[in-house]
Amino acid sequence: MNTTQHVEPSGDALDLAVAGEQDSTPDVVDGVARAKLYGEPLFQLPTDLYIPPDALEVFLEAFEGPLDLLLYLIRKQNFNILDIPMAQVTRQYLDYVEQIRKHNLELAAEYLLMAAMLIEIKSRMLLPVKKSETGEEVADPRAELVRRLLEYEQIKLAAFQLDTLPQVGRDFVRTQIFIEQSIITRWPEVNVVDLQSAWADVLKRAKLTQHHKISREELSVREHMSAILRRLQSAKFVEFAELFDPSRGVPVVVVNFIALLELAKETLIEITQGEAFAPIYVRLAYSPN
């Protein structure tokens, strides 16, 4: 489990934090004043100034866990990792754990586990060295800790090298847009197939919008009456069906029939039939002189 703590920027600040609270504020800031308040120099601190106990904190470097802290203590003081001075390292480690325990007990629990391991290794080193049953010397109690520290350092170095790689292409990709700029206007090319397709579409839409105009034909009954009379004057008898022209349409036939009935009503013509089912004939009415 990786946890995060803070360690002071300077190399000796860890010992300062452990040694006790000391007033490290210089008497003069920037060579003139003790401090600055809202950008203005402050030459003398107020007598009634109250500073809460938790107002001043020592911000320490970030550690990813107990191994990271232990490796920091070893490398900072140039100790040989293959021959770790357990007494000195354990004391410094416990001092740091004591500092974080005051502020975060849950975080300190993980570091206390490593502290217990350091104390155990220190205790084993104080005991007389005994040989095994085969006569070989017992392995150094620090061997397992050294192995873990070396592996952690390698992984940490590899992570640092990966982090130094360019982020472009690894975390994100640049978007590239190509905009073609040309002064000459370029019209799209149209081939014969496109033209045929467009013309077929126009014809299709034209068929969907057809118009049908209905006109009223002016038909006169009087004109048809005169035409029938002229027809009968040239012949003595005219068969009934011959007075109609079906090719001119139903309206003309109807008007022609009405004209025939009007002539019969005015007794200007006679409609005769020799016998049942015999042809019907039309002739002019007889008018005695």
C-alpha positions as CSV (number, residue, x, y, z in Angstrom):
1,M,0.0,0.0,0.0
2,N,1.5,3.4,-1.0
3,T,1.0,6.3,1.3
4,T,2.1,9.9,1.0
5,Q,3.9,11.9,3.7
6,H,6.0,15.1,3.5
7,V,9.7,15.4,4.1
8,E,11.5,18.7,4.4
9,P,13.3,20.1,1.4
10,S,16.7,20.4,3.1
11,G,18.8,17.4,4.0
12,D,19.2,18.2,7.7
13,A,15.6,19.3,8.4
14,L,14.6,15.8,9.5
15,D,16.9,16.0,12.5
16,L,15.7,19.5,13.2
17,A,12.1,18.4,13.3
18,V,13.0,15.6,15.6
19,A,15.2,17.6,17.9
20,G,12.4,19.9,19.0
21,E,10.7,23.1,18.1
22,Q,13.1,25.9,17.5
23,D,12.5,29.4,16.3
24,S,14.3,29.5,13.0
25,T,12.6,32.8,11.8
26,P,15.4,35.2,10.9
27,D,15.4,38.6,12.5
28,V,15.6,40.3,9.1
29,V,13.8,39.2,5.9
30,D,15.3,40.4,2.6
31,G,17.9,42.3,4.6
32,V,15.4,44.9,5.9
33,A,12.4,43.6,7.9
34,R,11.5,40.6,10.0
35,A,8.5,39.8,7.7
36,K,6.2,41.2,5.2
37,L,2.5,41.7,5.8
38,Y,0.3,42.2,2.6
39,G,3.5,43.2,0.8
40,E,4.5,45.8,3.4
41,P,7.7,45.2,5.5
42,L,7.1,44.4,9.2
43,F,10.0,45.5,11.4
44,Q,8.6,44.4,14.7
45,L,6.2,41.6,15.6
46,P,3.0,42.6,17.4
47,T,3.1,41.9,21.2
48,D,-0.4,40.4,21.1
49,L,0.2,38.1,18.2
50,Y,-1.3,34.7,18.8
51,I,-0.1,31.7,16.7
52,P,-2.1,28.5,17.1
53,P,-0.1,25.4,17.8
54,D,-1.0,23.8,14.5
55,A,-0.4,26.9,12.4
56,L,3.3,26.1,11.8
57,E,4.0,22.8,10.2
58,V,7.1,21.3,8.7
59,F,6.4,20.2,5.2
60,L,8.5,17.1,4.4
61,E,9.2,15.4,1.1
62,A,6.7,13.0,-0.3
63,F,7.3,9.3,0.4
64,E,5.5,6.4,-1.2
65,G,5.8,4.1,1.8
66,P,8.2,2.7,4.4
67,L,10.7,1.4,1.8
68,D,10.8,4.8,0.2
69,L,11.5,6.5,3.5
70,L,14.2,4.0,4.4
71,L,15.9,4.3,1.0
72,Y,15.8,8.1,1.4
73,L,17.6,7.9,4.8
74,I,20.3,5.6,3.4
75,R,21.0,7.4,0.2
76,K,20.8,10.9,1.8
77,Q,23.7,10.0,4.2
78,N,25.6,8.0,1.6
79,F,25.4,4.7,3.6
80,N,26.4,1.5,1.9
81,I,23.2,-0.3,1.2
82,L,25.0,-3.6,1.5
83,D,26.3,-2.7,5.0
84,I,23.5,-0.6,6.6
85,P,24.3,0.9,10.0
86,M,21.1,-0.4,11.6
87,A,21.4,1.5,14.9
88,Q,21.6,4.9,13.2
89,V,19.1,4.2,10.5
90,T,16.6,2.7,12.9
91,R,16.9,5.8,15.2
92,Q,16.2,8.2,12.4
93,Y,13.4,6.1,11.1
94,L,11.7,5.9,14.5
95,D,12.1,9.7,14.9
96,Y,10.2,10.2,11.7
97,V,7.5,7.7,12.6
98,E,7.0,9.6,15.8
99,Q,6.4,12.8,13.9
100,I,3.8,11.4,11.6
101,R,2.2,9.5,14.5
102,K,1.2,12.8,16.1
103,H,-0.7,13.9,13.0
104,N,-1.9,10.7,11.4
105,L,-2.1,7.6,13.5
106,E,-3.6,5.5,10.6
107,L,-0.7,6.4,8.3
108,A,1.8,5.7,11.0
109,A,0.6,2.1,11.4
110,E,2.1,1.1,8.1
111,Y,5.4,2.7,9.0
112,L,5.4,1.0,12.4
113,L,5.5,-2.4,10.7
114,M,8.7,-1.5,9.0
115,A,10.0,-0.1,12.3
116,A,9.4,-3.4,14.0
117,M,11.3,-5.2,11.3
118,L,14.3,-2.8,11.7
119,I,14.3,-3.3,15.5
120,E,14.2,-7.1,14.9
121,I,17.1,-6.9,12.6
122,K,19.0,-4.7,15.0
123,S,18.3,-7.2,17.8
124,R,19.5,-10.2,15.8
125,M,22.7,-8.4,14.9
126,L,23.4,-7.8,18.7
127,L,23.3,-11.5,19.3
128,P,26.4,-13.7,18.9
129,V,26.8,-15.1,15.5
130,K,25.9,-18.8,15.4
131,K,26.7,-21.3,12.8
132,S,24.1,-23.6,11.3
133,E,24.0,-27.4,11.8
134,T,26.0,-27.9,8.6
135,G,28.7,-25.6,9.8
136,E,27.9,-22.7,7.5
137,E,27.5,-19.2,8.8
138,V,24.0,-17.9,9.1
139,A,22.9,-15.4,6.5
140,D,23.1,-11.7,7.4
141,P,19.8,-10.5,9.0
142,R,19.9,-7.5,6.7
143,A,20.0,-9.5,3.5
144,E,16.2,-9.7,3.0
145,L,15.9,-6.0,3.7
146,V,18.7,-5.1,1.3
147,R,17.1,-7.2,-1.4
148,R,13.8,-5.4,-1.0
149,L,15.5,-2.0,-1.0
150,L,17.5,-2.8,-4.2
151,E,14.4,-4.0,-6.0
152,Y,12.4,-1.0,-4.9
153,E,15.2,1.4,-6.0
154,Q,15.3,-0.3,-9.5
155,I,11.5,0.0,-9.9
156,K,11.6,3.6,-8.7
157,L,14.4,4.5,-11.2
158,A,12.5,2.8,-14.0
159,A,9.3,4.8,-13.1
160,F,11.3,8.0,-13.1
161,Q,12.8,7.2,-16.5
162,L,9.3,6.5,-17.9
163,D,8.1,9.8,-16.5
164,T,10.8,11.7,-18.3
165,L,9.6,10.4,-21.7
166,P,7.7,12.9,-23.8
167,Q,4.0,12.8,-23.1
168,V,3.1,13.4,-26.8
169,G,2.4,10.0,-28.2
170,R,2.3,8.4,-24.8
171,D,-0.5,10.1,-22.9
172,F,-2.1,12.0,-25.8
173,V,-1.9,12.5,-29.5
174,R,-1.8,15.9,-31.3
175,T,-4.7,16.5,-33.6
176,Q,-3.7,17.6,-37.1
177,I,-6.0,19.3,-39.5
178,F,-5.1,20.0,-43.1
179,I,-6.9,23.0,-44.7
180,E,-6.5,23.3,-48.4
181,Q,-6.3,26.9,-49.5
182,S,-6.5,27.8,-53.1
183,I,-7.1,31.1,-54.9
184,I,-8.6,29.5,-58.0
185,T,-12.2,28.3,-57.6
186,R,-12.4,24.6,-58.3
187,W,-15.8,23.4,-59.4
188,P,-16.7,19.8,-58.9
189,E,-16.5,17.5,-61.9
190,V,-19.8,16.2,-63.3
191,N,-19.8,13.1,-65.6
192,V,-22.6,11.8,-67.9
193,V,-23.9,9.4,-65.3
194,D,-24.5,12.1,-62.8
195,L,-26.3,14.2,-65.4
196,Q,-28.5,11.3,-66.3
197,S,-29.4,10.7,-62.7
198,A,-30.3,14.3,-62.1
199,W,-32.5,14.4,-65.3
200,A,-34.3,11.2,-64.2
201,D,-35.0,12.7,-60.8
202,V,-36.5,15.9,-62.4
203,L,-38.8,13.8,-64.6
204,K,-39.9,11.8,-61.6
205,R,-40.8,14.9,-59.7
206,A,-42.6,16.3,-62.7
207,K,-44.8,13.3,-63.0
208,L,-45.8,13.7,-59.4
209,T,-47.0,17.3,-60.0
210,Q,-49.3,16.8,-63.1
211,H,-52.3,19.1,-63.7
212,H,-55.7,18.2,-65.1
213,K,-57.9,21.1,-66.4
214,I,-61.6,20.6,-66.6
215,S,-63.3,23.0,-69.1
216,R,-67.0,23.5,-69.6
217,E,-68.3,22.9,-73.1
218,E,-71.0,25.3,-74.2
219,L,-73.8,23.2,-75.8
220,S,-77.0,24.9,-77.2
221,V,-80.2,23.0,-77.5
222,R,-81.5,25.5,-80.0
223,E,-78.5,24.8,-82.3
224,H,-79.1,21.1,-82.2
225,M,-82.8,21.6,-82.9
226,S,-81.9,23.6,-86.0
227,A,-79.4,21.0,-87.1
228,I,-82.0,18.2,-86.8
229,L,-84.5,20.2,-88.8
230,R,-81.9,20.8,-91.5
231,R,-81.2,17.1,-91.6
232,L,-84.8,16.1,-91.9
233,Q,-85.5,18.6,-94.7
234,S,-83.1,16.7,-97.0
235,A,-84.7,13.3,-96.3
236,K,-88.2,12.1,-95.9
237,F,-87.5,9.7,-93.2
238,V,-84.4,9.4,-91.0
239,E,-83.7,6.5,-88.7
240,F,-83.6,7.5,-85.0
241,A,-80.0,6.3,-84.4
242,E,-78.7,8.2,-87.4
243,L,-79.5,11.5,-85.8
244,F,-76.8,10.9,-83.1
245,D,-73.0,11.0,-83.4
246,P,-71.5,8.9,-80.5
247,S,-67.9,9.9,-81.5
248,R,-68.6,13.4,-80.1
249,G,-69.1,12.2,-76.6
250,V,-71.9,11.7,-74.2
251,P,-72.7,15.4,-73.5
252,V,-73.3,16.1,-77.2
253,V,-75.5,13.0,-77.5
254,V,-77.6,14.0,-74.5
255,V,-78.1,17.6,-75.7
256,N,-79.0,16.2,-79.2
257,F,-81.7,13.9,-77.6
258,I,-83.1,16.9,-75.6
259,A,-83.3,18.9,-78.8
260,L,-85.2,16.0,-80.5
261,L,-87.7,15.9,-77.6
262,E,-88.2,19.7,-77.8
263,L,-89.0,19.4,-81.5
264,A,-91.5,16.6,-80.8
265,K,-93.1,18.7,-78.0
266,E,-93.5,21.7,-80.4
267,T,-95.0,19.2,-83.0
268,L,-92.3,20.1,-85.5
269,I,-91.3,16.5,-86.0
270,E,-93.0,13.1,-85.8
271,I,-91.5,10.0,-84.4
272,T,-93.1,6.9,-85.8
273,Q,-92.7,3.1,-85.6
274,G,-94.4,0.7,-88.1
275,E,-94.7,-2.2,-85.5
276,A,-93.3,-3.6,-82.3
277,F,-89.5,-3.9,-82.3
278,A,-89.4,-2.2,-85.7
279,P,-86.9,0.7,-86.4
280,I,-87.9,4.1,-85.1
281,Y,-88.0,6.8,-87.7
282,V,-88.2,10.6,-87.5
283,R,-89.7,12.9,-90.1
284,L,-90.9,16.5,-90.3
285,A,-94.4,17.0,-89.1
286,Y,-97.1,17.3,-91.8
287,S,-98.6,20.8,-91.9
288,P,-101.6,21.2,-94.3
289,N,-101.5,24.4,-96.5
